[in-house]
Amino acid sequence: MAKTSVEKAKKRLDKAVSRLEALSQDDGALTAAQARKLSSLKAEREALQDTARAVSERLDSTIQKIKGVLESRG
C-alpha cells in the first residue's frame, strides 16, 4: 500500500527531529538556531500527527457509512 503524503512528511519530520536531538546530545547543547529549528520541527510534527488522526477518523467514519449502505442493500 502506498504511503500518503502526510505519512511521508511525518516520517521526514521524525528523522529531522531525531537528527537534531542527536546533535544536541553529541555537542552537549544546541545553538539558538538549532533549538528554534528543533522546536519548529516538533510543532510541525505534532500538527501532522493531529492531521493524520483527523484523516484516520474521517476515513473510519466513511468506511462505516459505506459498509452500512452495502449491508442495507444486500
DRENVO-108752 format. One line per field, with one value per atom (N, C-alpha, C, O, CB): residue in one letter; y, x, z; residue number from 1; atom name. Coordinates in pm, 1 decimal. Glycine has a CB too. Layout:
N
rest: (A	...)
north: (Y	...)
east: (X	...)
up: (Z	...)
nr: (NUM	...)
atom: (CA	...)
This chain:
74
rest: (M	M	M	M	M	A	A	A	A	A	K	K	K	K	K	T	T	T	T	T	S	S	S	S	S	V	V	V	V	V	E	E	E	E	E	K	K	K	K	K	A	A	A	A	A	K	K	K	K	K	K	K	K	K	K	R	R	R	R	R	L	L	L	L	L	D	D	D	D	D	K	K	K	K	K	A	A	A	A	A	V	V	V	V	V	S	S	S	S	S	R	R	R	R	R	L	L	L	L	L	E	E	E	E	E	A	A	A	A	A	L	L	L	L	L	S	S	S	S	S	Q	Q	Q	Q	Q	D	D	D	D	D	D	D	D	D	D	G	G	G	G	G	A	A	A	A	A	L	L	L	L	L	T	T	T	T	T	A	A	A	A	A	A	A	A	A	A	Q	Q	Q	Q	Q	A	A	A	A	A	R	R	R	R	R	K	K	K	K	K	L	L	L	L	L	S	S	S	S	S	S	S	S	S	S	L	L	L	L	L	K	K	K	K	K	A	A	A	A	A	E	E	E	E	E	R	R	R	R	R	E	E	E	E	E	A	A	A	A	A	L	L	L	L	L	Q	Q	Q	Q	Q	D	D	D	D	D	T	T	T	T	T	A	A	A	A	A	R	R	R	R	R	A	A	A	A	A	V	V	V	V	V	S	S	S	S	S	E	E	E	E	E	R	R	R	R	R	L	L	L	L	L	D	D	D	D	D	S	S	S	S	S	T	T	T	T	T	I	I	I	I	I	Q	Q	Q	Q	Q	K	K	K	K	K	I	I	I	I	I	K	K	K	K	K	G	G	G	G	G	V	V	V	V	V	L	L	L	L	L	E	E	E	E	E	S	S	S	S	S	R	R	R	R	R	G	G	G	G	G)
north: (-118.4	0.0	125.0	132.2	-0.3	220.5	342.7	432.3	442.9	418.8	495.7	587.8	717.9	763.7	613.9	775.5	904.7	1013.9	992.7	932.9	1128.7	1240.3	1282.7	1326.9	1359.2	1270.0	1303.8	1207.8	1249.9	1298.8	1078.1	980.1	1005.1	996.5	837.8	1036.1	1064.2	1188.1	1188.5	1083.1	1292.2	1415.5	1391.4	1441.7	1525.5	1314.6	1283.7	1208.1	1235.7	1201.2	1112.9	1035.3	1125.5	1111.5	922.2	1218.0	1311.1	1399.5	1423.4	1398.2	1447.7	1532.2	1454.1	1504.5	1591.1	1330.6	1248.0	1229.2	1236.4	1111.5	1205.0	1187.9	1316.6	1313.6	1144.5	1429.7	1558.0	1587.2	1632.3	1671.0	1561.9	1583.5	1491.3	1533.5	1559.7	1367.0	1272.0	1318.6	1308.7	1132.6	1369.6	1418.9	1537.2	1544.0	1459.8	1629.5	1745.4	1703.9	1758.0	1848.3	1608.6	1561.4	1491.9	1506.6	1465.9	1416.7	1351.2	1454.8	1438.0	1257.6	1561.1	1668.7	1730.2	1759.0	1776.3	1750.0	1812.9	1723.8	1773.8	1843.9	1593.7	1501.5	1493.7	1482.9	1362.0	1499.2	1489.8	1613.5	1601.6	1469.2	1729.1	1853.4	1908.8	2004.2	1956.0	1851.9	1898.7	2005.2	2012.3	1950.8	2087.2	2191.9	2236.6	2241.1	2313.1	2268.8	2320.2	2468.9	2541.1	2295.2	2512.6	2656.7	2711.5	2635.7	2692.3	2840.4	2902.2	2871.3	2843.1	3055.1	2876.4	2848.0	2702.5	2674.1	2879.0	2611.2	2469.7	2445.3	2367.2	2382.3	2512.0	2495.7	2545.7	2482.9	2570.4	2659.2	2710.3	2613.9	2588.1	2849.1	2560.6	2465.9	2339.5	2288.3	2430.2	2289.6	2170.9	2196.3	2112.8	2129.1	2310.6	2346.0	2355.5	2308.3	2478.7	2416.4	2430.1	2293.7	2268.1	2517.2	2207.0	2072.9	1991.5	1918.1	1998.6	2004.8	1932.8	1981.6	1901.7	1949.7	2112.5	2167.6	2120.8	2086.5	2321.9	2119.5	2073.9	1925.4	1882.9	2100.2	1847.5	1704.4	1683.7	1599.5	1633.7	1760.1	1749.8	1784.7	1717.8	1842.0	1889.6	1929.6	1819.7	1791.0	2060.7	1758.3	1648.8	1528.2	1461.6	1607.8	1500.4	1389.1	1416.9	1326.9	1364.3	1540.1	1577.0	1561.2	1510.0	1721.8	1605.6	1592.6	1446.0	1407.1	1662.8	1365.1	1222.5	1156.1	1071.3	1153.3	1194.9	1139.3	1179.0	1096.5	1186.6	1305.3	1353.2	1281.7	1241.5	1505.5	1265.9	1195.6	1051.3	998.8	1200.7	987.9	849.1	835.5	742.9	797.3	928.2	924.1	943.6	875.9	1031.2	1035.7	1058.7	937.6	900.4	1182.7	876.5	756.0	643.1	573.7	711.0	624.6	521.4	545.6	452.6	517.0	670.6	705.8	678.3	623.2	853.1	716.7	694.6	545.9	502.5	761.7	469.0	324.0	263.6	178.1	257.8	307.5	255.6	291.0	208.5	310.3	412.5	453.3	368.4	324.5	602.0	345.5	263.6	121.2	62.1	263.2	65.9	-69.0	-74.3	-169.6	-112.9	28.6	33.5	35.9	-33.3	154.6	114.5	121.8	-13.1	-60.8	231.9	-73.9	-203.4	-312.3	-395.6	-244.4	-311.7	-411.8	-392.9	-490.5	-405.5	-268.2	-243.4	-285.2	-312.6	-95.3	-290.1	-330.1	-480.7	-536.2	-257.4	-545.3	-685.4	-777.2	-898.7	-709.5)
east: (84.1	0.0	88.8	185.1	-95.8	58.0	137.6	117.3	7.5	100.8	225.6	215.7	152.9	175.5	354.7	74.1	13.8	118.4	222.7	-109.3	90.5	184.4	200.5	308.3	137.2	95.7	104.7	200.3	283.3	-35.5	188.9	278.0	422.8	513.1	236.2	445.1	581.0	637.2	752.4	582.5	556.8	601.6	631.7	731.0	496.2	546.3	567.8	698.9	774.5	450.0	725.7	848.8	971.4	1070.1	849.6	965.0	1076.2	1096.8	1210.2	1051.1	987.6	999.1	1055.5	1140.0	863.0	1008.5	1060.3	1211.2	1284.4	989.7	1257.5	1401.2	1476.8	1583.3	1428.1	1421.0	1486.8	1495.1	1598.6	1412.4	1387.3	1386.3	1487.7	1560.9	1244.7	1492.5	1588.7	1732.1	1816.2	1568.7	1759.4	1895.0	1929.9	2040.3	1907.8	1836.4	1863.5	1880.1	1965.0	1751.0	1799.5	1813.9	1948.3	2011.4	1698.8	1992.6	2122.9	2235.0	2331.7	2142.9	2221.9	2320.9	2329.3	2438.3	2287.2	2215.5	2215.3	2283.8	2348.3	2072.2	2270.6	2335.2	2485.4	2564.8	2272.2	2523.9	2665.3	2743.1	2852.6	2680.4	2689.1	2759.8	2731.0	2796.0	2723.9	2636.9	2605.8	2498.3	2421.3	2728.0	2492.2	2389.5	2365.4	2457.2	2431.6	2242.4	2206.4	2238.1	2231.6	2057.2	2272.1	2282.1	2140.0	2043.2	2354.2	2128.4	1995.3	1917.7	1797.9	2006.7	1985.3	1917.9	1872.3	1761.8	2011.4	1955.8	1918.3	1801.8	1711.6	2038.3	1803.7	1695.1	1563.3	1459.1	1727.2	1567.9	1446.5	1398.3	1278.5	1471.9	1492.1	1456.2	1395.8	1295.8	1580.6	1454.9	1402.6	1261.8	1173.0	1494.4	1241.9	1109.4	1008.5	895.4	1115.0	1049.8	962.5	927.0	811.4	1029.6	1026.3	1001.9	910.1	823.7	1134.4	928.9	841.7	697.7	604.1	891.5	680.5	545.4	482.9	364.8	548.5	562.5	511.2	476.0	375.8	614.6	557.9	530.2	398.7	317.5	646.3	378.2	252.9	133.1	29.9	256.8	147.6	38.4	8.7	-107.5	73.1	113.7	93.3	28.6	-56.2	226.7	68.1	6.3	-141.5	-224.4	78.2	-174.8	-315.6	-392.3	-504.3	-327.5	-331.0	-394.9	-414.1	-520.6	-311.4	-312.6	-321.8	-432.2	-505.3	-187.3	-444.1	-551.3	-688.1	-779.2	-536.1	-702.5	-831.0	-866.3	-981.0	-826.7	-768.6	-792.3	-832.0	-924.3	-666.8	-763.3	-793.6	-935.7	-1008.0	-693.5	-975.0	-1110.9	-1215.4	-1318.2	-1127.8	-1189.6	-1284.9	-1293.2	-1401.4	-1245.0	-1178.9	-1180.0	-1256.5	-1335.4	-1036.7	-1233.3	-1306.0	-1456.1	-1534.0	-1259.9	-1496.1	-1637.8	-1695.3	-1804.6	-1658.0	-1621.5	-1667.7	-1678.8	-1775.1	-1572.9	-1582.8	-1585.9	-1707.9	-1775.2	-1456.8	-1736.6	-1853.6	-1982.4	-2073.4	-1858.0	-1990.8	-2109.5	-2125.5	-2235.9	-2101.1	-2016.2	-2021.7	-2063.7	-2145.4	-1884.9	-2008.7	-2048.2	-2197.3	-2265.6	-1967.4	-2247.4	-2389.9	-2475.6	-2577.2	-2420.4	-2435.9	-2510.9	-2507.8	-2610.6	-2452.9	-2391.6	-2379.0	-2459.1	-2522.0	-2232.2	-2457.0	-2532.0	-2682.3	-2757.2	-2494.2	-2726.6	-2870.3	-2920.7	-3039.5	-2901.3	-2832.5	-2870.8	-2859.1	-2920.5	-2785.0	-2781.4	-2754.0	-2812.3	-2796.7	-2611.8)
up: (0.0	0.0	0.0	76.3	122.5	-82.5	-94.3	27.6	82.2	-223.1	67.8	180.7	134.1	22.1	243.6	221.9	189.9	205.7	267.6	280.2	150.4	162.0	307.5	347.3	77.2	386.7	529.6	599.0	679.6	597.1	567.8	629.6	589.2	672.5	590.8	461.3	414.2	483.0	526.2	261.4	493.0	558.0	704.7	757.4	543.4	770.8	912.5	930.6	1023.7	969.1	841.8	851.9	833.8	906.0	747.2	737.5	716.7	839.2	880.8	592.4	896.5	1015.8	1133.5	1207.5	1052.8	1150.8	1259.5	1245.9	1344.6	1261.6	1122.7	1100.1	1131.1	1192.7	955.3	1088.1	1113.1	1262.4	1311.4	1041.6	1334.0	1478.9	1545.0	1634.5	1537.7	1502.1	1559.0	1536.2	1625.6	1498.2	1416.0	1387.8	1477.8	1531.8	1239.8	1493.6	1579.2	1724.9	1795.9	1566.7	1769.4	1907.2	1926.0	2030.7	1944.2	1826.1	1833.4	1839.1	1913.4	1713.1	1761.2	1765.5	1904.2	1953.5	1662.6	1966.2	2098.2	2200.6	2292.7	2142.9	2185.7	2278.8	2252.6	2346.0	2268.2	2125.1	2089.8	2133.1	2188.1	1940.2	2109.4	2137.1	2276.0	2318.6	2034.1	2345.8	2479.4	2483.4	2579.2	2543.1	2381.4	2379.4	2235.3	2153.4	2468.2	2207.4	2075.7	2067.3	2166.7	2046.0	1948.5	1928.2	1932.8	1927.2	1791.7	1942.8	1947.8	1820.3	1825.6	1967.5	1706.0	1578.5	1572.5	1526.4	1459.7	1618.2	1618.9	1713.9	1683.6	1658.6	1828.4	1924.7	1866.2	1885.0	2055.3	1795.0	1730.3	1623.1	1611.1	1668.9	1545.0	1438.5	1499.5	1449.2	1351.9	1606.3	1673.2	1724.4	1707.7	1788.7	1786.2	1837.1	1723.3	1735.3	1914.2	1613.9	1497.2	1438.8	1405.1	1390.2	1427.1	1372.8	1463.4	1415.5	1353.2	1593.3	1686.4	1674.5	1676.5	1830.9	1662.1	1647.1	1516.0	1511.6	1652.4	1409.8	1280.2	1285.1	1227.6	1168.9	1353.5	1368.4	1443.4	1405.0	1442.5	1549.6	1625.4	1537.7	1542.6	1748.4	1457.9	1368.7	1267.5	1238.7	1295.9	1213.7	1118.1	1185.1	1125.6	1054.6	1307.5	1379.5	1403.1	1389.8	1513.5	1437.9	1455.7	1324.9	1323.3	1507.0	1215.3	1084.1	1048.8	1000.9	975.5	1072.0	1041.4	1123.4	1072.3	1067.9	1250.8	1334.8	1281.3	1274.9	1480.4	1243.1	1190.5	1060.6	1040.8	1167.5	972.8	846.4	873.9	811.6	755.9	966.0	1001.1	1054.6	1018.0	1104.6	1141.5	1196.6	1087.6	1087.0	1304.8	995.5	886.0	794.4	749.2	805.0	767.4	684.0	751.8	687.6	652.9	881.0	954.8	948.0	927.1	1101.0	965.7	960.2	821.9	809.2	997.3	718.8	581.5	551.3	488.2	481.2	595.0	573.6	641.6	584.1	626.6	763.7	834.5	760.8	752.1	977.6	708.0	632.6	507.3	475.1	595.0	437.2	315.4	349.4	278.8	243.3	456.5	498.8	529.2	491.8	622.3	597.3	629.2	504.5	497.4	714.3	406.6	280.5	210.2	162.0	188.0	204.5	137.0	207.8	142.6	128.9	339.5	415.4	399.7	396.2	562.9	390.3	375.9	237.9	220.8	400.0	141.1	5.7	-15.5	-106.6	-96.1	67.5	39.0	136.9	124.5	32.2)
nr: (1	1	1	1	1	2	2	2	2	2	3	3	3	3	3	4	4	4	4	4	5	5	5	5	5	6	6	6	6	6	7	7	7	7	7	8	8	8	8	8	9	9	9	9	9	10	10	10	10	10	11	11	11	11	11	12	12	12	12	12	13	13	13	13	13	14	14	14	14	14	15	15	15	15	15	16	16	16	16	16	17	17	17	17	17	18	18	18	18	18	19	19	19	19	19	20	20	20	20	20	21	21	21	21	21	22	22	22	22	22	23	23	23	23	23	24	24	24	24	24	25	25	25	25	25	26	26	26	26	26	27	27	27	27	27	28	28	28	28	28	29	29	29	29	29	30	30	30	30	30	31	31	31	31	31	32	32	32	32	32	33	33	33	33	33	34	34	34	34	34	35	35	35	35	35	36	36	36	36	36	37	37	37	37	37	38	38	38	38	38	39	39	39	39	39	40	40	40	40	40	41	41	41	41	41	42	42	42	42	42	43	43	43	43	43	44	44	44	44	44	45	45	45	45	45	46	46	46	46	46	47	47	47	47	47	48	48	48	48	48	49	49	49	49	49	50	50	50	50	50	51	51	51	51	51	52	52	52	52	52	53	53	53	53	53	54	54	54	54	54	55	55	55	55	55	56	56	56	56	56	57	57	57	57	57	58	58	58	58	58	59	59	59	59	59	60	60	60	60	60	61	61	61	61	61	62	62	62	62	62	63	63	63	63	63	64	64	64	64	64	65	65	65	65	65	66	66	66	66	66	67	67	67	67	67	68	68	68	68	68	69	69	69	69	69	70	70	70	70	70	71	71	71	71	71	72	72	72	72	72	73	73	73	73	73	74	74	74	74	74)
atom: (N	CA	C	O	CB	N	CA	C	O	CB	N	CA	C	O	CB	N	CA	C	O	CB	N	CA	C	O	CB	N	CA	C	O	CB	N	CA	C	O	CB	N	CA	C	O	CB	N	CA	C	O	CB	N	CA	C	O	CB	N	CA	C	O	CB	N	CA	C	O	CB	N	CA	C	O	CB	N	CA	C	O	CB	N	CA	C	O	CB	N	CA	C	O	CB	N	CA	C	O	CB	N	CA	C	O	CB	N	CA	C	O	CB	N	CA	C	O	CB	N	CA	C	O	CB	N	CA	C	O	CB	N	CA	C	O	CB	N	CA	C	O	CB	N	CA	C	O	CB	N	CA	C	O	CB	N	CA	C	O	CB	N	CA	C	O	CB	N	CA	C	O	CB	N	CA	C	O	CB	N	CA	C	O	CB	N	CA	C	O	CB	N	CA	C	O	CB	N	CA	C	O	CB	N	CA	C	O	CB	N	CA	C	O	CB	N	CA	C	O	CB	N	CA	C	O	CB	N	CA	C	O	CB	N	CA	C	O	CB	N	CA	C	O	CB	N	CA	C	O	CB	N	CA	C	O	CB	N	CA	C	O	CB	N	CA	C	O	CB	N	CA	C	O	CB	N	CA	C	O	CB	N	CA	C	O	CB	N	CA	C	O	CB	N	CA	C	O	CB	N	CA	C	O	CB	N	CA	C	O	CB	N	CA	C	O	CB	N	CA	C	O	CB	N	CA	C	O	CB	N	CA	C	O	CB	N	CA	C	O	CB	N	CA	C	O	CB	N	CA	C	O	CB	N	CA	C	O	CB	N	CA	C	O	CB	N	CA	C	O	CB	N	CA	C	O	CB	N	CA	C	O	CB	N	CA	C	O	CB	N	CA	C	O	CB	N	CA	C	O	CB	N	CA	C	O	CB	N	CA	C	O	CB	N	CA	C	O	CB	N	CA	C	O	CB	N	CA	C	O	CB	N	CA	C	O	CB	N	CA	C	O	CB)
